[in-house]
Amino acid sequence: MDLSDEELKADLMYKLMRRGCWGGSYIPVDSLVKWLSKKVKKDGKRVRDAIRQLVNEGFLISHKKGKTISLNSARSGEIKRFITRYLS
């Protein structure tokens, strides 16, 4: 499957939203990379770049020195709109 960068970001945030990873509840980055690298080309490098961009944009929060991430609950409305725009 060939996802665009925005679709990859939306899929990543959708996975976190389904698992309830908001604020203090987080998931290891390696688990997300492993799950998503099966769906996209360039394996984990592209997924890690998308995660880094989302952290810089403020959609994701990095925990434990960047080893885990969660969704930013302060931007929940924007996150939901982003997901519906690119995954619908």
N, C-alpha and C positions, 0 to 999 in steps of 0.2 A: 504494500500500500504506500502511495506517495502522498504524504500530507504536506501542506504548505506550513510555513513557520507559525502563522496565526492559528491554524488548525491544530498544530502540535501543542502550542501553548494552551489552547482551550481544552484539549483532551487531557493535558496534564492537570490543569486546575479542576476539571470535571472529576478526575480520578480522586483527587484530594477531597473534593466536596462530597462525593459519595461515601468516602471513608470517615467523614466528620472531622477532618484535620483543620480546625480553625483555631487560631491563637496558640494556646498552650498545648494542644494535642497535635503532635507532629509525626512524620514518617521519615525513615531514612532515605536519603537521596539515592543510594545504591539500589534500593528496591524499586523506586520509580524508573531509574535508568534501565534496569533489567526488564521491567514490564514493557516499557515503551520502545526499547531498542528492537524488539521483535516486529514492531509495526512500521518503523521508518528506516530510510536508508542512512548510511553513515553511522549506524549503531549508536553508541552512547555519547559520542562527542557532540552530535547535534542536540541531543536531549539535554546534556549538561549546559550547553550554550543557551538553550531556551530557559532553563531554570535560572541561570545567572542573569539573563535579561529581565525575567519576571521579578527577581529579587531587587534589581536596580530600579525597576519601575514602581516598586512598592506593592505589587500584588501578592508576593510571597514574603514570609519572614523566615530568616535563617536562624537556626538554633545549633547549639553545641559545636561552635566553630565551623559552621557550614556543612556539617555532616547530616543534619536533618532539616526539614522545612515544613511549614504549615501555611495555610491561607491567612491573609491579613483580614481579620474580622471587621476592621474599620472601613474596608473597601468592599464589603460583601455585595452591595448593589451593583457596583461596577463589574465585579467578577462574574456575577450571574448574567449580566447583560452581555459581557464578552463571550461567555460560553454559549449562550443562545444565538448570538450573531454568527459564530463560526461553526457550530456543530449542528445547526438546524437544517 
